[in-house]
């Protein structure tokens, strides 16, 4: 298992010791960009971590959200892309169809990149109707690392949010994760 974290603007700084990968929130909706994105990417790359970017999906305007997300993320071979599918601060969520459409649109616009679905166990079990997770499922379930309570195959497991979001990835080595990411 590899170890990683996912960060947003709430973690302007983070420790990279012992990390193999870092996912960084890049965008949300059609107007928000993480103000710490550049510095966080530099910190992760300087530590030789696999870097991923995620977009917090809002309902509606899916093509515009995909274009906005990709306009704010660097294009570097081996980077990963993900959609964060959960309830927003206004109590709304994108539909299952919108989630699927966003993943497909990002894959269409950046065909040589792996695109993952991030969601929590509740969303996976209660809102997902297609089991479509693009190139891999990144599941949040706060239990023992690497043992999410789902039957689906997963690539990344977020197992805690204390003191920040910590994850494990189902790869034998960092080079295996990089090889997978590069396809």
FENBELRA-V676116 format. One record per helix or strand. SS is the DSSP state (alpha for helix, beta for strand). FROM is the first residue (numbers start at 0). LEN is the number of residues. If there is no record, write none. Layout:
<<SS & FROM & LEN> <SS & FROM & LEN>>
//
This chain:
<<beta & 1 & 6> <beta & 20 & 8> <beta & 31 & 2> <alpha & 36 & 10> <beta & 49 & 7> <alpha & 61 & 11> <beta & 79 & 5> <alpha & 95 & 14> <beta & 113 & 7> <alpha & 120 & 6> <beta & 133 & 1> <beta & 135 & 5> <beta & 155 & 5> <beta & 164 & 5> <alpha & 173 & 9>>
//
